[in-house]
Amino acid sequence: MRIVGIGASAGGLAALEQFFAQVPGGCGLAYVVVQHLDPTQNTVLAELLQRVTRMPVCEVTVPMAVEADHVYVIPPNAELSVSRGMLQLSGPTEPRGLRLPVNVLFSSMARDQGAAAIGVVLSGMGRDGTLGLQAIKAVGGLTLVQQPASAQFDGMPNSAIAANCADIVATPGDMPARILACIARDNVEPGLRQAEPPGPKHPGAGTTEPLQEIFGLLQQQTRHDFSLYKPSTLHRRMDRRMAIHGLANLADYASFLRENPQEIDLLFKELLIGVTSFFRDPAVWQYMQDSALPALLARQTGQTALRAWIAGCSTGEEAYTLAMVFTELIERLPAFAGHTLQIFASDLSADAIATARAGRYPVALGQAMSPERLARFFTQHEGSLCIDKAIRDMVLFAQHDVVLDPPFTKLDILCCRNLLIYFDTTLQRRLLPLFHYSLRPGGVLLLGSSETIGPFNQLFEPIDATLRLYLRQARMAGHNPDLLLRSFPPLSTRPKDRAMPASPSSLVQGVDSLQAAADHVLLQVHAPPAVVVNGSGDIVYISGRTGRYLEPAAGKANWNFHAMVRDSLREPIAQAIKQSAALHETLNLRGLSVTAPGAAPMLVDVTVQALSEPLSLDGMVMIVFHDLGPLPRKGRRQSASLLDASHAAEVQQCREEIQALHEEARSSKEELQSANEELQSTNEELQSANEELTTSKEEMQSMNEELQTVNAEMQTKLDDLALAQSDLRNLLNSTDIAMLFLDQNLNVRRYTERATKIINLRDSDIGRPLSDLTTSLQYPALHDDTQETLRTLVFSEKQILTSDQRWFSVRIMPYRRLDNVIDGAVITFVDITVTKELESRLRQASAP
């Protein structure tokens, strides 16, 4: 049995009715409905939903087991969660206006149900449900969102779609069929590879099955191999793209991909499941801080620099979480104050890595953290949470494919949470030995809540199996000696690079041409050394021998001109490059001195020319070196004297300029300081007012949603009452009995058409006293008898003759409401003329 959690708010009643009206009976699913309700009012949501479904609908009032083909509704002023297949009730944890009950339900389903969880977000205002859907998607569950155009309020659907956590976007009426189709597909995974319809194939398709062909197209354009992912997970995401383009099967979609290469990039982004949050599964991070990390630090002997790898980091929240936990631990344990942690965070998505590097997140993500952590590690700027610089500097983000690229090594911590669940068993069993290789002895492996180490007990020892924390063990000797060899990337079985056909013309080009060969020799031997650099200073071309002027910088290979040029040439050439690029002129630098290690000083002229033609060189700069030979000894002394005098004059001029600038800066600083103090005071006042307005806005929005829900329920009730009133009126008018309804003051409340033939009544008489009405009845005591009935509550019945010689049985009885309160009187007039005439004839016949 699988549980379908449904979250809604304003406008959700109509969407819920459309959803349940299309749920077939006996499908074996259970449905839990959470709606934003007014905590001070009783709800009739269960009663309203019961009208559109045959499944039992009940309001949860006590903890109860979830049963298939049942609908469970949240009560007012409560939060509903799922734990071990049981529905649990709890009081709200946030004040009114800040409650997010849909997130509470979805998050509990993700923890309890894992990949079997199904979350649905319907009409509503605000963002409730988005974080919960992200949690469900992170564990491999199914997520559905109502099409915003079909929602009365599109705030919640738009928020979920913008967060990219919707597997299916559809109307409420279409959702039940989509859910059942996904479940059926998950249960019959082999059928996914038989999705190609019979008949002739596309000319370019060959004999490749549609799913495999799609994998090939993805790898050809994106380099990534999805053939080792779980087909059910991939198919759900392909479904959405197919639905957008109105395609019925994988064969049609494969043809569409061949004809539209841009769709391949969109599908690639759709298949990358980037779901994470700060301090996801708080118990895990609490244990890491309290036990796992202190034990890891204690095991370090002489090693103070720790390394961690977050594989599949998405937008970086988990990497920053680890950095925050480690920082708090070091502050709490002074004995380990000298230890540092370098975190490598990698993901396949370039967009996710860009977001992670920026370190800016929506304010709503801060709800998972305590106010102390928010104040300690974040600052608010322009409506976003910005990560603290010290935490940001601990993390290095990189685009990395764990399936194809070599792993990070010599690690103390490896976090791979909710990534393996998307891979099939083959790839999982190849990655875990790779993780073992990447970790140092005694390193810690952290997996997701739905992941385990499988059969690799000889590689990892559980630290806490329930939290999926494992300790790297020394590998057992003689056990699967080729295990790591089979696991080392590339793990994909597909060819990674497309073959590049050899071009015979390119191989012999320049050799067969005598002119080209001669030009090549002249350039290399007789032309002056030169380099071409781009706008960033990176060298794109070198001609001749430039070793006297350029030298590779120590460390990582760096082909930037400013890093390679000799120290004595760096400053003048850098200024000339800027001036030449700005003015588009050729500049000549005369008599510059350059000294190479182990060689005498040399004089050199340098020409710096900005290039605009041909088009391929537009925006670049050419630097040409003209060697003038060694610097003469006498010339060296004269040059030194001239340089000293020139330098002294320049130094004096610089000092005067610095003094003037210093005075201007001091004056500006004082003015800015005064303005800054005023702005700071104003900013604090505005910040305080903004916080109050934000809180009031959230509270008003929440109350508005609750009122919308109550209004929808009341409107439904009013419609029911109007229908009941119509039924009652038709019932009364269809009878031959005249009726007159009076209130406690004996004023007319209602009457039937039949009564107008006895008493002179019309619509304007509603509210008139009984004593003011004229009647054909010869019954002057009608008013008095009615008052007596109200006083004694005793029925009164009399036979009365009318002025037109008709007889009526006039019955007066109290009007009793459903709550057993007397609220007037009812007078019925039954025509007994025929009976009286028969009675008269019988008397005459029996008379002597």
C-alpha positions in Angstrom: 0.0 0.0 0.0 1.2 3.5 -0.9 0.2 6.7 0.7 -0.8 9.8 -1.4 -0.3 13.0 0.6 -2.4 15.9 -0.8 -1.8 19.5 0.3 -4.1 22.4 -0.5 -5.1 25.9 0.7 -7.3 28.6 -0.7 -9.3 27.3 -3.6 -8.4 23.8 -2.7 -11.9 22.4 -2.1 -12.9 22.5 -5.8 -9.6 20.9 -6.8 -10.0 18.2 -4.1 -13.5 17.4 -5.4 -12.2 17.2 -9.0 -9.4 14.9 -7.8 -11.5 12.4 -5.8 -14.2 12.3 -8.4 -11.7 10.6 -10.7 -10.2 8.2 -8.2 -11.3 4.6 -9.2 -12.4 2.3 -6.5 -10.2 -0.5 -5.2 -6.9 1.0 -6.4 -5.2 0.1 -3.1 -4.0 3.6 -2.3 -4.6 5.6 0.9 -5.1 9.4 0.7 -4.2 11.9 3.4 -5.5 15.5 2.9 -4.0 18.5 4.6 -5.6 21.9 4.1 -5.1 25.3 5.7 -8.0 25.5 8.1 -9.2 28.2 10.5 -8.1 26.9 14.0 -11.1 28.4 15.7 -13.8 26.9 13.4 -15.0 23.3 12.9 -14.5 22.0 9.4 -17.0 20.1 7.2 -14.3 19.1 4.7 -14.7 15.3 5.4 -18.5 15.6 4.8 -18.0 17.6 1.6 -15.4 15.1 0.2 -17.6 12.1 1.1 -20.1 13.3 -1.5 -17.7 12.9 -4.4 -16.1 9.5 -3.5 -17.3 6.1 -2.4 -14.2 5.6 -0.3 -14.7 6.2 3.5 -13.7 9.8 4.4 -12.8 10.5 8.1 -11.3 13.3 10.1 -8.3 12.2 12.0 -8.9 12.8 15.7 -6.6 10.1 17.3 -3.6 8.2 16.0 -4.8 5.6 13.6 -3.4 3.1 11.1 -3.6 4.0 7.5 -5.8 1.7 5.4 -6.0 1.3 1.7 -8.9 2.9 -0.2 -9.5 5.4 2.7 -9.3 9.2 2.8 -8.0 10.9 5.9 -8.6 14.6 6.6 -6.6 16.9 8.9 -8.6 18.5 11.8 -8.3 22.2 12.6 -5.5 23.6 14.7 -3.3 20.5 14.3 -0.4 19.0 12.3 -0.6 15.6 10.7 2.4 13.3 10.1 3.0 9.7 9.1 5.2 7.4 11.2 5.5 3.6 10.6 2.3 3.6 8.7 0.4 5.4 11.4 -1.2 8.8 11.3 0.0 11.0 14.2 -1.6 14.2 15.4 0.3 17.0 17.1 -0.3 20.6 18.1 1.0 23.3 15.8 4.7 24.2 16.4 4.5 27.7 14.9 2.2 30.7 15.7 -0.8 31.3 13.5 0.3 32.8 10.2 3.6 30.9 10.0 2.3 27.3 10.0 3.2 25.0 7.1 1.2 21.8 7.7 1.7 20.5 4.2 5.5 20.5 4.5 5.1 18.7 7.8 3.1 15.9 6.2 5.3 15.6 3.1 8.5 15.5 5.1 7.2 12.8 7.4 6.1 10.8 4.4 9.6 11.1 2.9 11.2 9.8 6.1 8.6 7.0 6.6 7.7 5.9 3.0 10.9 6.6 1.1 10.6 6.1 -2.6 7.0 4.9 -2.2 5.8 8.4 -1.0 3.5 10.3 -3.4 3.0 14.1 -2.8 0.4 16.3 -4.5 0.2 20.1 -4.3 -3.1 21.7 -5.3 -4.5 25.3 -5.3 -3.3 27.7 -2.6 -1.4 30.8 -1.7 2.1 31.0 -0.4 4.9 28.4 -0.7 3.7 25.6 1.7 4.4 22.2 0.2 7.5 23.1 -1.8 10.1 22.0 0.8 8.0 18.9 1.5 7.9 17.9 -2.2 11.7 18.4 -2.4 12.1 16.0 0.5 9.9 13.4 -1.3 11.7 13.9 -4.6 15.1 13.5 -2.8 14.2 10.0 -1.7 12.9 9.0 -5.1 9.2 9.5 -4.5 6.6 10.8 -7.0 5.6 14.4 -6.9 2.6 16.1 -8.7 1.5 19.7 -8.9 -1.7 21.3 -10.2 -1.4 23.2 -13.4 -1.3 26.9 -12.3 -3.8 27.9 -15.0 -6.4 25.5 -13.5 -5.9 26.6 -9.9 -8.0 29.3 -8.3 -4.9 30.5 -6.4 -1.6 29.5 -8.1 0.9 30.5 -5.4 1.6 27.0 -4.1 1.7 25.3 -7.5 4.0 28.0 -9.0 6.4 27.8 -6.0 6.7 24.0 -6.4 7.3 24.3 -10.2 9.9 27.1 -9.8 11.8 24.9 -7.3 11.9 22.1 -10.0 10.4 19.5 -7.7 7.4 18.5 -9.8 7.6 15.3 -11.7 4.1 15.8 -13.2 2.1 19.0 -13.7 -1.5 18.3 -14.5 -5.1 19.2 -13.7 -6.6 17.6 -10.5 -8.9 15.4 -12.6 -6.0 13.9 -14.6 -3.8 13.3 -11.5 -5.4 9.9 -10.3 -4.8 8.3 -13.7 -1.3 9.6 -13.9 -0.5 8.3 -10.4 -1.8 4.8 -11.2 0.1 4.8 -14.5 3.4 5.6 -12.8 2.8 2.9 -10.1 2.0 0.4 -12.8 5.2 1.4 -14.7 7.3 1.1 -11.5 5.9 -2.4 -10.9 6.7 -3.6 -14.4 10.1 -2.1 -15.1 11.1 -4.5 -17.9 8.2 -3.3 -19.9 9.9 0.1 -20.2 12.2 -1.4 -22.8 9.3 -2.6 -24.9 7.8 0.8 -25.5 8.4 1.0 -29.2 5.2 0.4 -31.2 5.2 -2.1 -34.0 5.7 -1.0 -37.6 8.5 0.5 -39.6 11.2 2.2 -37.7 12.7 5.7 -38.3 15.4 5.5 -40.9 18.0 6.7 -38.4 16.8 4.4 -35.6 18.2 1.1 -36.8 17.5 -1.7 -34.4 18.1 0.3 -31.2 15.3 0.3 -28.6 13.8 3.7 -27.9 15.1 4.0 -24.4 18.7 3.0 -25.4 18.5 5.4 -28.3 17.6 8.2 -26.0 20.5 7.3 -23.7 22.8 7.4 -26.8 21.6 10.8 -27.8 22.1 12.2 -24.3 25.6 10.9 -24.1 26.5 12.1 -27.5 25.5 15.7 -26.6 26.1 15.9 -22.9 28.9 13.2 -22.3 26.9 11.7 -19.5 25.7 8.1 -19.6 22.2 7.5 -18.1 22.0 3.8 -19.0 23.0 2.8 -15.5 20.2 4.8 -13.8 17.0 3.2 -12.7 14.6 3.2 -15.6 11.5 3.9 -13.4 13.1 7.1 -12.2 14.1 8.2 -15.6 10.8 7.4 -17.2 8.8 9.6 -14.8 10.9 12.6 -15.8 10.6 11.7 -19.5 6.9 11.6 -19.1 6.8 15.2 -18.3 8.7 16.2 -21.4 6.6 13.9 -23.5 3.4 15.4 -22.1 4.6 18.9 -22.9 5.1 17.9 -26.5 2.0 15.7 -26.7 4.0 12.5 -27.5 2.5 9.1 -26.7 5.5 6.8 -26.4 9.3 6.6 -26.2 9.8 5.9 -29.9 8.1 9.2 -30.8 10.1 11.0 -28.2 13.4 9.5 -29.5 12.5 10.8 -33.0 11.6 14.2 -31.6 15.1 14.3 -29.8 16.8 13.5 -33.1 15.1 16.3 -34.9 15.4 18.8 -32.0 18.9 18.8 -30.4 17.8 21.7 -28.0 15.3 19.3 -26.4 18.2 17.0 -25.4 19.6 19.8 -23.2 16.2 20.3 -21.6 15.8 16.6 -21.0 19.3 16.5 -19.4 18.4 19.2 -16.9 15.1 17.4 -16.2 16.9 14.2 -15.4 19.3 15.8 -12.9 17.5 15.6 -9.6 18.8 18.5 -7.5 17.0 18.3 -4.2 18.7 19.2 -0.9 18.3 21.5 2.1 20.2 22.8 5.1 20.5 20.3 8.0 18.4 17.7 6.2 17.7 14.9 8.7 18.7 16.9 11.8 19.4 13.7 13.8 22.2 12.8 11.4 24.0 16.1 11.7 23.5 16.1 15.5 25.1 12.7 15.7 27.9 13.9 13.4 28.6 16.8 15.7 28.3 15.0 19.0 30.0 11.7 18.2 31.2 10.9 14.7 33.3 14.0 14.1 34.9 14.1 17.6 35.9 10.4 17.1 37.3 11.2 13.7 39.4 14.1 15.1 40.6 11.9 17.9 41.8 9.3 15.4 44.0 11.8 13.6 47.6 11.5 14.7 49.7 14.4 13.5 47.2 15.2 10.7 45.3 18.5 11.3 44.1 19.2 7.7 41.0 17.1 7.1 39.4 16.6 3.6 35.8 15.9 2.8 33.9 15.2 -0.4 30.2 15.9 -0.9 29.2 13.9 -4.0 26.1 15.1 -5.7 26.0 18.4 -3.7 23.3 20.0 -5.8 23.0 23.7 -4.8 25.5 23.3 -1.9 23.3 23.3 1.2 24.7 20.0 2.4 28.3 21.1 1.9 27.7 24.3 3.9 25.9 22.3 6.6 29.0 20.2 7.1 31.1 23.3 7.2 28.8 24.9 9.9 28.8 21.7 12.0 32.6 21.4 11.9 33.0 25.1 12.8 30.6 24.8 15.8 32.5 21.6 16.9 35.9 23.3 16.8 34.6 26.3 18.8 33.2 23.9 21.4 36.3 21.7 21.6 39.4 23.9 22.1 41.6 20.8 22.0 41.1 20.6 18.3 41.4 24.3 17.5 44.2 23.7 15.1 42.3 21.4 12.8 40.9 22.5 9.5 38.5 21.0 7.0 38.6 21.4 3.2 35.4 20.4 1.6 35.2 19.4 -2.1 31.6 19.6 -3.3 30.8 18.3 -6.8 27.7 17.9 -8.9 26.9 17.2 -12.6 24.7 20.2 -13.0 26.5 23.4 -14.0 23.5 25.5 -12.9 23.5 23.9 -9.4 27.2 24.5 -9.0 26.8 28.2 -10.0 24.1 28.6 -7.4 26.2 26.9 -4.8 29.2 29.1 -5.5 27.1 32.2 -5.2 26.0 31.1 -1.7 22.6 33.0 -1.9 19.5 31.2 -0.9 15.8 32.0 -0.4 14.9 33.1 3.1 12.4 30.2 3.4 15.3 27.7 3.5 16.3 29.2 6.9 13.3 27.6 8.6 15.3 24.4 9.0 17.9 26.2 11.2 17.8 27.7 14.6 17.8 31.5 15.0 21.3 31.2 16.5 22.7 29.5 13.4 21.0 31.9 11.1 22.5 34.9 12.9 25.9 33.2 13.2 26.4 31.9 9.6 24.1 34.0 7.4 23.4 37.6 6.5 20.2 38.8 4.8 20.7 40.9 1.7 18.0 41.9 -0.8 15.6 39.2 0.3 18.1 36.4 0.3 20.3 34.5 2.8 24.0 35.0 2.1 26.4 32.4 3.5 29.2 33.7 5.8 32.6 34.2 4.0 34.4 32.0 6.5 32.1 29.1 5.7 32.2 29.8 2.0 36.0 29.6 2.0 35.9 26.1 3.4 34.1 24.7 0.4 35.5 24.2 -3.1 32.8 23.5 -5.7 33.4 21.7 -9.0 31.4 20.2 -11.9 32.2 16.5 -11.7 30.7 13.3 -13.0 31.0 10.5 -10.4 30.4 7.9 -13.1 33.0 9.2 -15.6 35.6 11.3 -13.7 38.3 10.2 -11.3 37.3 10.5 -7.7 38.7 12.8 -5.0 41.1 10.9 -2.8 42.7 10.9 0.6 39.4 11.9 2.2 38.4 11.8 5.9 34.7 12.3 5.2 32.6 11.3 2.1 29.0 12.3 2.0 26.9 10.7 -0.8 23.3 11.2 0.2 20.3 10.2 -1.9 22.5 9.8 -5.1 22.8 6.0 -5.2 19.0 5.6 -5.1 18.9 6.8 -8.7 21.4 4.3 -9.9 20.7 0.6 -10.6 22.3 -2.2 -8.6 25.2 -2.6 -10.9 26.4 0.9 -10.6 25.8 1.0 -6.9 28.1 -2.0 -6.4 30.8 -0.4 -8.5 30.7 3.0 -6.7 30.9 1.7 -3.1 34.4 0.1 -3.6 35.4 3.4 -5.2 34.3 5.3 -2.2 36.4 2.9 0.0 39.4 3.7 -2.2 38.8 7.4 -1.8 38.7 7.4 2.0 41.7 7.3 4.3 41.8 4.5 6.9 39.3 5.4 9.6 37.4 7.7 7.3 33.6 8.2 7.6 31.0 7.5 4.9 27.6 9.1 5.1 24.8 7.8 2.9 21.1 8.8 2.5 18.3 7.4 4.6 17.2 5.0 1.9 20.8 3.8 1.0 23.0 1.1 2.4 26.4 -0.4 1.8 24.7 -3.6 0.5 27.1 -6.6 0.4 30.3 -4.6 1.2 30.5 -5.4 4.9 34.2 -6.1 4.5 34.8 -2.6 3.3 32.7 -0.5 5.8 31.7 -1.0 9.4 28.4 0.6 10.6 28.9 3.4 13.1 25.1 3.9 13.3 23.2 1.9 10.7 19.9 3.7 11.3 21.6 7.0 10.4 23.6 5.4 7.5 27.0 6.3 9.0 29.9 3.9 8.2 33.5 3.6 9.1 36.1 2.6 6.4 37.8 -0.7 7.2 41.1 -1.9 6.0 40.3 -4.1 3.0 40.4 -7.9 3.7 43.4 -9.5 2.1 42.7 -11.8 -0.8 39.0 -10.8 -1.2 38.0 -9.9 -4.7 41.5 -8.6 -5.8 40.0 -7.0 -9.0 37.2 -5.3 -7.2 38.7 -1.8 -7.3 39.9 -2.3 -10.9 36.3 -3.0 -12.0 35.1 0.0 -10.0 37.5 2.7 -11.1 36.1 5.3 -13.5 35.0 5.3 -16.2 32.2 3.1 -14.9 30.1 3.5 -18.0 30.3 0.8 -20.6 29.7 3.2 -23.5 32.4 4.8 -25.5 33.1 8.2 -24.0 34.6 10.1 -27.0 33.4 10.2 -30.6 35.9 9.1 -33.1 37.6 12.0 -35.0 38.2 11.0 -38.6 41.6 11.7 -39.8 41.9 14.4 -42.5 44.7 13.6 -45.0 44.6 17.2 -46.3 45.2 18.6 -42.8 48.2 16.3 -42.3 50.0 17.3 -45.4 48.9 20.9 -45.4 52.0 23.2 -45.3 54.3 20.4 -46.4 53.4 20.3 -50.0 53.5 24.1 -50.2 57.0 25.5 -50.6 55.9 29.0 -49.9 54.3 28.0 -46.6 57.4 26.1 -45.5 59.6 29.0 -46.3 57.4 31.5 -44.5 57.4 29.1 -41.5 61.3 29.1 -41.4 61.5 32.9 -41.7 59.1 33.4 -38.9 60.8 31.0 -36.5 64.4 32.0 -37.3 64.5 35.7 -38.5 61.4 37.3 -37.1 61.5 38.9 -33.7 60.0 37.0 -30.8 56.3 37.9 -30.2 53.2 36.7 -28.3 49.5 37.3 -28.8 47.3 37.7 -25.7 43.5 37.9 -25.3 41.6 40.4 -23.2 42.4 38.5 -20.0 46.1 38.4 -20.6 46.2 34.7 -21.5 48.7 33.8 -24.2 47.0 32.4 -27.3 50.0 32.3 -29.7 53.8 32.4 -29.4 56.2 33.1 -32.3 60.0 32.7 -32.0 62.1 32.2 -29.0 60.6 34.1 -26.0 62.5 32.4 -23.2 64.6 35.5 -22.5 61.4 37.5 -21.7 59.0 34.9 -20.5 59.3 32.1 -17.9 56.6 29.7 -16.7 55.4 30.5 -13.1 56.0 28.0 -10.4 53.1 25.8 -9.3 50.0 25.0 -11.3 50.5 25.5 -15.1 49.5 29.1 -15.9 49.7 30.6 -19.4 48.8 34.1 -18.4 51.3 36.7 -19.8 51.5 38.8 -16.6 52.4 35.7 -14.6 55.2 34.6 -17.0 56.8 37.9 -18.1 60.1 38.9 -16.4 59.8 41.2 -13.3 61.5 44.2 -14.9 59.2 44.1 -17.9 55.9 43.3 -16.1 54.8 46.8 -15.0 55.7 48.9 -18.2 54.2 46.3 -20.5 51.1 45.9 -18.4 50.5 49.7 -18.6 51.2 49.7 -22.3 48.7 46.8 -22.9 45.9 48.7 -21.1 46.7 52.0 -23.0 47.0 50.3 -26.4 43.7 48.3 -25.9 41.9 51.5 -24.8 43.2 53.8 -27.5 43.6 51.2 -30.3 47.2 52.5 -31.0 50.6 50.9 -31.3 53.0 51.8 -28.5 56.8 51.5 -28.5 58.7 51.0 -25.3 62.4 51.9 -25.8 65.5 50.6 -24.0 63.9 48.4 -21.3 66.3 46.3 -19.3 65.7 42.6 -18.8 67.8 40.1 -16.9 67.4 36.4 -17.2 68.8 34.1 -14.5 72.5 33.4 -15.2 72.8 36.0 -18.0 74.0 39.5 -18.4 71.5 42.4 -18.5 70.0 43.0 -21.9 68.3 46.0 -23.6 65.1 45.4 -25.4 62.5 47.5 -27.3 58.9 46.3 -27.0 56.1 47.1 -29.4 52.5 46.7 -28.1 49.9 46.7 -30.8 46.1 46.3 -30.4 44.6 44.0 -33.1 41.3 44.4 -34.8 41.8 42.5 -38.1 41.4 39.8 -39.1 38.1 39.1 -37.3 39.6 36.1 -35.4 42.1 38.4 -33.7 39.8 41.2 -32.9 40.2 42.3 -29.2 43.6 40.7 -28.8 47.1 42.4 -28.3 50.4 41.5 -29.9 53.6 42.1 -28.0 56.8 42.1 -30.1 60.3 42.0 -28.5 63.3 43.7 -30.4 66.5 42.5 -28.8 69.2 45.4 -28.7 72.0 43.3 -27.2 73.8 43.4 -23.9 73.9 46.5 -21.8 77.4 48.2 -21.9 79.2 48.5 -18.6 79.6 52.3 -18.9 76.1 52.5 -20.1 75.0 50.5 -17.1 76.5 53.0 -14.7 75.1 56.0 -16.6 71.8 54.4 -16.9 71.8 53.6 -13.2 72.5 57.3 -12.4 69.8 58.5 -14.8 67.4 56.0 -13.4 68.2 57.1 -9.8 67.6 60.8 -10.6 64.4 60.0 -12.5 63.3 57.7 -9.7 63.9 60.4 -7.1 61.8 63.0 -9.1 59.1 60.4 -9.5 59.1 59.6 -5.8 58.8 63.3 -4.9 55.9 63.8 -7.3 54.2 60.7 -6.0 54.6 61.9 -2.4 53.0 65.2 -3.2 50.1 63.5 -5.0 49.7 61.0 -2.2 49.5 63.9 0.3 46.8 65.7 -1.7 44.9 62.5 -2.1 45.2 61.7 1.6 43.7 65.1 2.5 40.9 64.6 0.1 40.3 61.1 1.4 40.2 62.4 5.0 37.6 65.0 4.2 35.5 62.5 2.2 35.9 60.0 5.0 34.5 62.4 7.6 31.5 63.3 5.3 30.9 59.6 4.5 31.1 58.7 8.2 28.4 61.2 9.1 26.2 60.1 6.2 26.9 56.5 7.1 25.7 57.0 10.7 22.5 58.6 9.5 21.9 55.9 6.9 22.6 53.2 9.5 20.1 54.7 11.9 17.5 55.0 9.1 18.3 51.4 7.9 17.7 50.0 11.4 14.4 51.8 11.6 13.4 50.6 8.1 14.6 47.1 8.9 12.5 47.0 12.1 9.4 48.3 10.2 10.1 45.8 7.4 10.2 42.9 9.8 6.9 44.0 11.4 5.3 44.4 8.0 6.6 41.0 6.8 5.2 39.3 9.9 1.9 41.0 9.6 1.8 40.1 5.9 2.4 36.5 6.6 -0.2 36.4 9.3 -2.7 38.2 7.1 -2.0 35.8 4.2 -2.4 32.8 6.4 -5.7 34.1 7.8 -6.8 35.0 4.3 -6.2 31.4 3.2 -8.1 30.0 6.2 -11.0 32.4 5.5 -11.0 31.3 1.8 -11.2 27.7 2.9 -14.1 28.5 5.4 -15.8 30.6 2.7 -15.6 27.7 0.2 -17.1 25.3 2.8 -19.8 27.8 3.7 -20.6 28.4 0.1 -21.1 24.7 -0.4 -23.4 24.6 2.6 -25.4 27.6 1.2 -25.8 25.8 -2.1 -27.0 22.8 -0.2 -29.5 24.9 1.8 -30.8 26.6 -1.3 -31.4 23.2 -2.9 -33.1 21.9 0.2 -35.3 25.0 0.3 -36.3 24.5 -3.3 -37.1 20.8 -2.5 -39.2 21.9 0.5 -41.1 24.5 -1.5 -41.8 22.1 -4.3 -42.9 19.5 -1.8 -45.3 21.8 0.0 -46.8 23.2 -3.2 -47.3 19.7 -4.6 -49.6 18.8 -1.7 -53.3 19.6 -1.5 -52.9 20.8 2.1 -52.9 24.5 2.8 -50.2 25.5 5.3 -49.4 28.7 7.1 -46.2 29.2 9.1 -46.1 31.8 11.8 -43.2 33.0 14.0 -43.4 33.5 17.8 -45.2 36.8 17.4 -47.7 35.2 15.1 -46.4 37.0 12.0 -46.5 35.2 8.7 -43.2 33.4 8.0 -44.2 31.2 5.0 -47.3 29.7 3.3 -48.2 27.4 0.5 -50.1 28.3 -2.7 -53.1 26.3 -1.4 -53.4 28.7 1.6 -54.0 31.7 -0.7 -57.4 30.3 -1.6 -58.5 30.4 2.0 -56.6 33.4 3.4 -55.9 36.6 1.3 -52.1 36.3 1.1 -49.4 37.6 -1.3 -45.6 37.9 -1.2 -45.7 41.3 0.5 -47.6 39.8 3.4 -44.5 38.0 4.7 -44.0 39.4 8.2 -47.6 40.7 8.7 -49.5 39.7 11.9 -52.1 36.9 11.6 -54.8 39.3 13.0 -54.4 41.6 10.0 -55.2 39.0 7.5 -58.7 38.5 6.0 -60.0 34.9 5.5 -63.1 33.1 4.2 -63.2 31.0 7.3 -65.9 31.6 9.8 -63.3 31.3 12.6 -63.0 34.6 14.6 -61.1 32.8 17.4 -58.2 31.7 15.1 -55.8 34.2 16.5 -56.8 33.4 20.2 -56.5 29.6 19.6 -53.1 30.0 18.0 -51.8 32.0 21.0 -53.2 29.4 23.4 -51.4 26.6 21.5 -48.1 28.6 21.8 -48.7 29.0 25.5 -49.7 25.4 26.3 -48.0 23.6 23.4 -51.3 21.6 23.0 -52.5 20.8 19.5 -55.8 22.4 18.5 -58.0 21.0 15.8 -61.5 22.3 14.7 -63.8 21.9 11.8 -64.6 25.3 10.3 -67.1 26.4 7.7 -66.1 29.0 5.1 -68.2 31.7 3.6 -68.6 29.7 0.3 -70.0 26.7 2.2 -66.8 24.6 2.3 -65.6 22.8 5.3 -61.9 22.7 6.5 -60.2 20.9 9.3 -58.1 23.6 10.9 -55.2 22.2 12.9 -52.9 24.4 15.0 -49.6 23.0 16.4 -46.3 24.4 17.6 -43.4 24.9 15.2 -40.5 22.9 16.7 -36.9 23.5 15.4 -34.3 20.8 15.1 -32.7 21.9 18.3 -36.1 21.3 20.1 -36.9 25.0 20.5 -40.5 26.3 19.9 -40.2 29.1 17.4 -43.8 29.8 16.2 -46.8 27.9 15.0 -48.0 25.9 12.0 -51.7 26.0 10.8 -52.9 23.4 8.4 -56.2 23.6 6.5 -57.5 20.3 5.2 -60.6 20.4 2.9 -63.2 18.0 4.4 -66.2 19.3 2.4 -66.8 16.0 0.7 -66.7 14.2 4.0 -69.1 16.6 5.6 -71.5 16.3 2.7 -71.4 12.5 2.9 -71.9 12.7 6.7 -75.0 15.0 6.1 -76.5 12.6 3.6 -76.0 9.7 5.9 -77.7 11.5 8.7 -80.6 12.4 6.5 -80.9 8.8 5.2 -80.9 7.5 8.8 -83.5 10.0 10.0 -87.0 8.6 10.6 
